Amino acid sequence: MSEKKRVLITSALPYANGELHLGHLAGAYLPADIYARYQRLKGKDVAFVCGSDEHGAAITIRAKKEGLTPKDIVDKYHELNKETFKKLGISFDYYHRTSAALHHQTAQDFFKKLDKQGDQFLKKSSEQYYDGEFDQFLADRYIKGTCPKCAHEEAYGDQCENCGSDLSPKELKNPVSTLSGKTPQLKTTTHWFFKLDAHEAWLRTWIKEGKVDGKQLHDPSKWKKHVTGQCLSWLDNGLQPRAITRDLDWGIPVPAEGGEHKVLYVWFDAPIGYISSTKQWLKEKGADENDWKKYWQSDDAEMVHFIGKDNIVFHCIVFPAMLKAHGDYNLPINVPANQFLNFEGQKFSKSKGWGIEQHEYLEVFKDFPNKEDALRFVLIKNLPENKDADFKWDEFVENHDKDLADNLGNFINRVIVLTNKYYEGKCPTPSAAAIEKNEVLFEMAAKIGVDIDQYAFKQGIKSFLELSSFGNTDLQDVSPWKLFKTEPDSQVIKDCIYQALQTVGLLSIYSKPFLPFISDKIRDLLNLPHLTNGDLATENLNKELIAPGHVIGQPEILFAKIDDRKDQSRMEIVNAQKEKLAAILAAQKPKQPALKPEITYDDFTKMDLRIGTILTAEKVEKADKLLKLEVDLGFEKRTLVSGIAKFYKPENIIGQQVMVLTNLAPRKIRGVVSKGMILMAENEKGELTFVAPSKSWDNGFPVA
C-alpha cells in the first residue's frame, strides 16, 4: 500500500458528564497526539479531530442528580475538558461537540441516506422497560439490577462495570428504575435497527485479511492482537441487528415518520461526530464546503482511530459497517486500541477519590516546572499498549528524576554550558570524521520515527532516551572538561562539542511528538526556530542541524529533580498525594468487632461442634431473614433456624456442608424449635457466609 498524503486521526469522543482522569489521557488522547505531531513533522496533511459526546442517558442521569438540565452539564464539562486537553498539549485540529447544529444535521443526513436505501434498517416493536411513575421508557442506563454473570448487584442495563459483560436490560435480575427506584414494567415500543448482521461476511475478511471486495485496505499484521481477537470473538458469536433509536428527550431527533419523541442512539450518533468535527474545522478555516471529503473519502487519505479497549467493537465493527453501508467513506487502516491504566493498583474511582483527574493534576502541580511534559513522559513510558498498566507516584518520581533530570536534562545542560564556556556559544568547526559520525546519530533518530509509525510509543520514548544516553556516554568518554585544562585548542574537544550539539538538535526535533513544550525550550536554548509542519520531511532535513559558527543561547535547567535533598518542595506535592491515598485506604479498612470476654479452655471444650449437611430449606413465615433448615448430623436429623435468608436462597443451599453447634439449648424462634446453631462468618458489610470444611467430611464428624 502506497504512502498517503493525508492522515485523518480521531480520538474517542469523551462523555461531557464529568472530568477526565489520567487513564483517559493514556488510553486515547496522548497516543493520538504523539502520532499526529509526528505525521505533521513528516509533512503530512493531518486532520486530528475529536469532541465532546454530549448525548446519551449518562448525561441525563448526571443532570437529574444535580438538579440541572443536560445542556448545563455538557456546557460545563465540554469547556473544562477542552481547555484541559489544550493545556496538556493535545494538539487537536478541532474539538467539536455533538450538541452542535452541524453535528445534528450531519447525523440526521447520515441516517436518512441509510434509511433511503431500504435495506440497511428494519423497524420492529419490542417490549422495553417503562417507568410508570415518571411516564417514560427507560434507557439502558436508567435500569440497574443484578448481573446474571457475576451477581454484581449494581449492574446497568447495558453493561456490568464489575465484570465488563455487555448486557441487555432483560438479562438483569431484580431490575429497578434508577428514576423511581421501583420495578419497571414492560411496555411495547417501536425502534429502528441497523442490520449489522448483513455486514458480517465482509467484516470478517476485512479484519482478518485487510481486504474488502478484493482490494487491500490495511495490513492486518500491524493490528494489535487483542484488537483483532476481540473483533473475531464478536463475529464468531454472530452479529445481530442493533437498535439505533431510543425513547429519550435529550439527543438528535429521528428524522423519519414515527420518530416523534425518539432520538438517535448515542452509539450511532457519536462516531459521526468525527465527520462533523472535520466539517466544522474546515468551515471555520473558510474552506470549500466539500473539502472535508478529502480526508474521509479520498483515495489519497488514510484514517486511524485511537481508543480504549472498551470501544474496540464500535470502531472496528459497528462504525466501519455504517461507513460502508453509506457507500463512499474510507475505512480505518488501524485501530491501535490501548488497554486500561489503573492507579496505584486499583481502578480509577471518582466516588472513592481514588486517582487524579487531568485538570486536578494541573492545579495540584501548578508550580511544578514543566509539569505538562513531566506527566506526558511518565504516562508514555507506562502506556497500556498491549496489557493493563499501573500509574504509581513512586514511579512518577523515579522516571522523572532518572530519565528526564539525570539523562535528558543533564546532558542538554552540560552541552549548552560547555559550548558557552569554551567557544563563546558558537558551534565549533568539526573534522571530516566528526561530520561522518552524524550518520550514526541520524540513524538512531530515525528509529524513533519508525517506532511512532508502528504505534509503538513506549518503544519510541525508549529509543528517544537511548539517543540522549548515547550523547551522554560520548561526552563522558571524551570528558572535554579534563582535556581542556591541558589542550584547550584540541580538535577532539571541538568534535565532541560539535557532535553533542548535533545530538541536542535531533533531540529538539524528536521530542516534539512526546514532549512538545520541552521541544520548544530546547529549540530556544539552541537559538533555533520552533518546529513547523514538514520539518522532518526528507527533503527538508539537513544532515547538519547546527552549523559551525551558529551561536546558541544561555543554559537553563529543563527539569529540576523532584526528590532533591536541597529542595523538597516538589517532593512534598507528591507526598501529599500519597498521603491522600493512604487516608482513603485507612477509611476503607474494615473495622473489626471488639473481642468478647476471655473464656477458659474448659469453657471451649463444652462446645460440641459437628459436621452436618443441609437436607431441606424453606423460608419461615413472616420472617424475612430466617430460613428453616433440616440438617443431617449423621446420628440424627435436626431442625435449625438460621438468619441467612438475605444471603442465600433455600434452593441454592441443599447439600451444603456446615458446622453445627449441637449442644446449644433448644430455642423457639417464630414458632419453630431450633436445636442448635449453624456457624457463619460475617464481613464488615454484614454479609454472611458458611464456615464449612474445605473438603467433604462424613456427617457427625466432630470439629476439634
N, C-alpha and C positions, 0 to 999 in steps of 0.2 A: 504494500500500500504506500502510495507516494505521500511526501510531506505536504501538509495542508497549509494554506496561507492564514486562515482564520481559526481561532480557537474559542469556542463558547464554553465557559466554565460556570457551573452552578454549585451553590451550597444549599443544603436543605433549608427550607423556609422555617425559621423558628416560630413557635406559637407566641403571640403577643399577649400572653396572660401571666407573665412572670419574668423575673430576672434569669439570666443565663449564667450557669456556673462553668468552672474550668473544664468539666467533662465535655460540655458542648463545644468549647473552643478547640479542644484536642480532637474531637470527633469529625467535624465537618468544615470548620472555618479556617483554622490555621493551616491544615494541609492544602486546602484550595488556594489560599493566599500565596503560599510558597510556590505552588505550581504556576499561578497566574503571573506573579512577579518575574519568574524565570522565563516564561514564554514571551513576556514583553521585552525582556532584555535581549532575547534572540531575534526580536524584530517582528514577532507575530502580531497580527491584528486581533487583539484579545477583547472579549466581552465577558466580564466577570460579574454575574448578576445574582441577586438574592432579594430578600424582602421579608416582611412580616406576614405570617399566616394568621389572618385575623377573623376567621370564621370557625365554626365548629362548637360542639357542646362544651368543651373545656372552658372556653371564654365566657359563655353564658353562665356556667356554673360559678366561675370566679366573680362575675358581676353580681349574681344573686347573693353570694356570700357577703360581699362588701356593700350591698345596697346601692350599686351603681348601674349604669347602662353598659351594654357591651362596648359601645363606642368610647365611653370614658376609660374603660380598661385598655383597649387597643391603642388609643392615643397615648396613654401614659407609657406603656411598655414598648411601643414602636419607637418612640423618641429616645427612651433610655437605652435600648439595645443598639439602635442605630449609632448613637453617639459613642457608646462604649466600644463598638467594633472599630470606629474611626480612631479612637484614642489608642487602641491596641495595634493599629497599623494594618487592619484587614482592609485591603485596597479594592473594595467593590467598585466597579464602574457605575453601578446603580443599585440602590437599596430601596425597593418598592414596597407596596403594601396591597394586600388583596382586597381591602375595602375601597380602593380607589376606583373611580368610574371607568377608567380604561381597562382595568382588570375585569370588572363586571362585564363589560362589553366583549372582551376577548374570550372569556369563559363561556358566555352565552352564545357567541358566534361559533365556538368550537362544538358546543352541544348541538346547535341547530344543524351544523354541517353533518354530524354523525346521524342525527335523527332523520335528516332528509334522505340519507342513503337507504333507509328502510330495512337494513339487515344487521345493524350494529346494536340496536336496542330492542328490548322487549318490555312490555308493561305487564305487570302481574299483581294481583291482590294477595295479601297475606295478613296474617294476624300479627299485630305488633302491640307491645305493652303500652297501656294508656293509663294516665293518672286522672281519675275522675274528679278528684278534689281540685286539681289545677286545670282541668279541662284541656289536656293536651297529650299528644302522643309523646313517648319518651325516646329520646336519642339514646344510643347505647351507653353513653357516659352518664346518663341520668338513672341508670339502673345498677344496683350493687347486689351481690349475693355471694354464695359460697362456690368457689371454683370446683368444678367436677373432677379436676385432675390432681390438684394438690390440697384441696379442702381449705384453702385460704378464704377467710370469711369476708374479706373486703375487695373481692374481685369486681371489676367493671364488666359491663355488658359486651365490651369489645375485646378486652384483654385482661388477663390476670397479671398484675405487676409483681406478684411474688414468684411465679414460675415462668412468666413470659408467654404463656399459651394464648393464641388467638382464640377468641370465643364469640359466640352469638348469645344474645340475651336469654334465649330459651334454654340454653345449656346450664345456666346458673341454677343452683339450688337455693331455695328460700329467697327469691328475688324481692327487692323492695325499691320503691321510688325514692331517689335522693331528694325529691322536692317535698313530698309529704311524709316520707318515712313509712308509708303504708304499702301493702302488697298491691301491685298494679294488676289491672285486668287486661285480657287480650281483646283487641278490637280490630276489625278489618280496615286496612288502608291500601291504597294503590301506589306503586312506585315504578320508576324506570330502572331497568337493569342493563348494564353493559355486558354483551355476550363475550366475556373474556375467554370462555371455553372454546370459542370458534378460532382463537388465535394460538391454541396450544401447540400445534404441529410446527409452525414456522418459528415460534419462540424457542422450542427445544433445539432446533437446528442452529438458530442464531446464538443461543447460549453456548452450546457445545462446540460448534464449528466456526462461529463468527460469520456465517453466510445467510443471506436472505435472497431467495429467488436466484440462487447460483452465484451471487455477487459477494465477494469477500468484503465485509464491512469492518471487522475488527479481528485482532489476533487473540484467540481465547487463551493462549498460553500466558498472556500478560495479565489476565484477570486473577484476582485473589481466590484461593481455593475455597475459603469459607463463603465467598460471594456466589461462586458457581455452585457449590454444594447446596446452599440454601435454595437457590433457584430450581435446581433439578429436583430437590425434595418436594417442592411445591408442585412442580409439573408431574412428578411421579404419583402424587396424590390425586391428580386430576383437577383441572381448573373448573370453576363454577361461575355462572353469571353473577356480577356484583352490583348491588344497588348503588345508583348514583344520585338518588334524591332522598331527601329527608323531610319529615314534618317538623319544621322549625320556622321561627320568625326571623332569626338573625342569619344572614347569608345571601347568596346570589339567587334571586327568584328564578324558578324554572320557566324558560321561555317557550312554553307549549300549552296547548289546550289541556286542561285538567291539572295544570301546575300551580293553581292557586294555593296559597299557604304552604307551599313546598319550596325548598331551596336545593341547590346542587350540593351533594355530599362533599365534605371538605377534602376527601382524598382525591376526588375528581377535579375540584377547582384549584387546589393548592399547587400542583405541579405546573398547571397552566400559568401560574404566577411567574415562572421563569420567562415565558414568552412575553407576558405583559410588561415585565421589568425591562426586557430588551427593547420593546417598543417605546416605553416611556423614556428610557435613556437616550435613544436616538431622536425622539421627538423634541426633547429639550435641547439637543445639540443642533436642531434645525435641519436634520437630515430628511431625505425623501421618505414619505410615509411607508414605502415598501422596503427600505434599506434593512429592516430587521430580518428579512428573508435571507440576506446574505450570510447570516450566522446560523439560521435554522434550516434552510432548505437548499443551500448552495452545495455543489459538489466539491467546492474548494474550502469547505469548513468541516470541523470536527467538534464533537461535544463530549465533555467529561462531567459526570455528576459526582460531587463529593458529599457523602452522607455518613451516618452511623449505621450500625448493623440492623437496627430496628426498622430502617427504611429500605432495606435491600429489595424486598418484593415489589414495592411500589415503583422503584426506579429501574428495575431490571425486567419486570414482567408487565405490570399494570400500565405504567406511563408509556413504555415502548409500544404496547398494543394500541393504546389510544392514538399515538402518533402515526403508526402505520395504518390504522383504520381511517384516519383523516386523509392519508394518501400522499402527502407531499412534504413530509418532515424527515430530517436526518434522525438516525438512532445513535445513542451514545457509543463511543468507541471503548469506553471503560467506565466502570463504576467502582472506584477503589475504596469501598466502604471500610471504615475503621471499626474496631470492636469498642468496648466501653472502657472509660477511665474511671477507676474508683478513687477514693480519697482516704488515705491512712487505713486501708484495709476494709473499708465499708463503702456502700453505695452513697452517693451524694444524697442528702436528705434535708430539704429546707425546713420541714416541720421540726426536726431534731436539732437544726443548726449545725448539721454535720457537713462541712465543706466550706467553700467560699465562692461567692458569685464574682463574675468578671468585674463589674463596676465596684464591688466591695473591695476587691484586691487593689484596684487603682486608688481608692480612697485610703485604705489602710496603709499602703506603701507609697503615699503621695510624696514623701520626702526621700524616697529611695532612689539613688542615682540609676538612670536607665532601667527603671522598673519594668517598662513595657517589653524590652528585648530580653531582660533577665527572665521574665515569665515565658516568653516565646521560646527561648533557648531550652529551658528545663522541660517544657512540655514536648518540644520536638525530640529531645533525647529519649523521651519516655512515651512516644506516641503508641497507642494501642493498634498498631497497623494490622497485626495478624492474630493477636490474642489480647485479652483484657490486661490493662496495666494499672499501676497504682501511683498516685501522687503522694509523696511524703515530704514533710517540711525539712527533715534532716537531709534528705537527698537534694532538695532545693538548695540548701546552703552549700552542701558538698560540691554539687555540679557547678554552681555559680562560682565559688571560690577557686576550685581546681581548674576548671576549663576556661572560664571567662576571665577571671582576675589573673591567675598564675600563668596560664598558657597564652591566650589571645591578647589580653590587655597588656600583660607584662612585656611580651615580645614587641608589640607595636610601640609601646612607650620607650623601650630601650633603643629601637631603631631611630625614632624621632629625636631622642636626646643625643645619641651619638652623632647623628648627621649634623645637628646644630653645633655640637661641641667640636667636632673635627674639621668640618667643611663649611661652617657658617650657614648651614641649612641647605647647601647646594648638593645635588646628586653628583657624586664623583664620576670621573671618566673610567670606564672598565677596560679590562683587557679583552682580547678576542675570545679567550677561553671562558670568561665570565658571561659574555653575550651568548655563547653557545649553550651554556648551562641553563639559560632561560627556557630552553625546550623542555627540560625536566619539570620545571615549575608549571609550565602551561599544560603539560600532560596531567599532572596531579590535579590541577584546577579543573580540567575538562572532565575528569572522573566525577566531580561534584555534579556537573550538569547532567551526566549520564544517569546518575542516581535519581535526580529530580525527575527526569523524563520517564523513569520507570516507577515513579510514585514511591520510591524507597527513601523517604525523607529522613528517617533515622540514620540510615547509612550515609545519606548526603551530608548531614551535620557532622558525622564521624569523619568523612573524607575531608570536610572543611577544617576540622580540628587537626587532622593529620598534616595538612598544608602548613598550618600555623606551627605545629610541633617540628616540622621539617626546618622551618625558618629559625626556630629557637635553637635546635640542635646545631645547625650550621653556624649560627652566631656564637654559640658556646664553644664549639670546636676551634674556631679561629681565635676567640677571645681578644678582639681588637683592643680592648682597654689595657691589656697587658702588653701587646706588641707595640702600641702607640708610644709607650714610655721610652722605648729604645729605637724604634724605626717609624717615626710619625709620617714619613712620606712613602711608606711601603705600599706597593701595588696590591699586596694581599689584603690590606685593610680596605683599600678602595673597592676592590672586587667584592669583598664581604658586605660592605655597606650598600654598594650598588645592588647586589643580589637581594639583600634584605629589603631594600626599598621596592624592588620588583614584586617580592612576595607580599609586602603590605599592600601594594597596588592591586594584586589579584584578590587579596582578602577583602579589599574595599568593594570589589565587584561581586564576588561570590557570597558575601554576607548579605547582599541586598534582598534575596528571597527569604532568608531566615531572620536576619536582624536588620530591618530596614533603617531604623533610627541610628544604629551604630554605623551602618554603612555610610550614611551622610556625614557622621562625625569623623570617620576615618578619611573620607574624601577631603574634609576641611583641614585635617592635620597634614595631608599631602598637598594642600593647596590645589586641588583638582575640582572641576565642576561636579555637582551631583549627577548621578546616572540618569539617563533618559532611555526611552524605548529604543531598542536596536543596538545598544552599546555593546552587546555580545555577539552581534551578527558577525559572521566570519570576515566579511569584507571591511568591517569597522574596527576589528580588534588588532591593535598594533602589538607586535611581539615584544616591544619595549615600552612598558607602561609609563615609566619615569625616565625621561631623557636626561643625559648628562647636562649639568648646569641648571636643571629645574630647581627652583627654590621652594622648599616645603615650609610648613607652619611651625609654630611652637608646640612643645609637648603638653599633653593634657591627660589626666588619669581617666580612662574609659570606664573601668569597673573597680570600685572600691570594695575590698573584701567585706563580707558580712560578719564572719567570725574573726574580728580583728581585736587583738589584745589591747591595742591603744584606744580603740573607739568601739564600744559595744552597743552604740545606739541602734545600729541596724539589726544586730542580733536580738536586741530587746523586742523589736517589732515581731520577729519570727517567734520568739519565746512566748509572747502574748497570745499568738495564735495556738501554739501548742498547749498553753495553759487553759485556753477556752475549750479545747477538745478534751483535755483531762477532766475538766469540770463536768462536761456532758457525760463522759463515761462513768464518773463517780455517781452522778444523779441516776444513771440507768442501772447501776449495780443493785441487784435485788436486796432488800432488807431482810435479814434473817430473823425469824422469831426468837424471842428470848428463851433461854434454856429453862426447862422445868426444874422443880426442886430435885435435889440429889436423892437417888434410891440406893438400896444396898443390893449386893449380889443375890441375897436370899429373896428380895422382892422380885428381882428379874426371873429367878427360877420358878416362881409361882405361875408364870405365864405359860400356857400350853398353846404353842403355835404349830399349826399343821398345814400341809399342802392339801388343797381341795380343787375341784373342778365345777364350774357353774353348769348346771343341767338345764335350768329354765330361768327365765327372767321376764318380769312384767311390771308395768307401772302401778304404783299404789294410788288408789283413787283419791282425788282431791289433794294430791301432793305432787307438786311439780318437780321436786328434787329427788324423790325417793323411788327406788326400784325394789321389788320383792324378788328375792333370789332363792333357788333351791340349789344347794351345794352338796356334792358327793365328797364325803370325807374318808371314803374307803370303808370304815367300820360302821358308818351310818350316813343318812342324808339329813341335812338341816335346812331350816328356813331362816334366812337372814334378811334384814332390811338395810340398804346402803344408800347414802345420799349422793349418788353418782349419775342421776338421770340427766343432768345438764350436759354431761360429757360423754355419755355412752347411750346408744340406742339398745333396747333389750335384745333385738335380733342379732346384734353385732358381737355380743359377748358370750354367746352359747359356746361352751367348750373352753373358755378361758380358764387357765390355771391361776389360782390365787393363794395368798397366805391368809389363814383364818385364826383369829384368837378364839379358841374353842371354849375356854373355861370362864368367859365373861358371863356374869349373871344375866339370865334372860330379862328382856325388857319389851313391853308392849309399845309399839310405835304405830300410830294411826290404825289401831285395831289389829295389827299383825304382831305376833310374838316373835321377836328376833333373838335367836340363840347363838350369839357370837358376833364377831366383827371382822370385816374384811380389811386388810391393811392397804392403805393408799398413800401415795406421795403427793405433796402439794407444792406448786411453784409459787413465785411471787405474784402471779396474776390470779391465784386462787384456783388454778386448773388442777384437776386430779388425774392421776394415772395409777395403774395397778402396780403393786410391789409383788413381783412374781418370779419364780425360778427361771434361770437363763435357759434351762432345757427341761424337757418333760420328766416329771417325777411321779411315782405312784401316789395316789390319793391316800391321805392319812399319815404320810411321812412327816415325822416331827422336824421342826426347824430349830436347830441348836443355837 
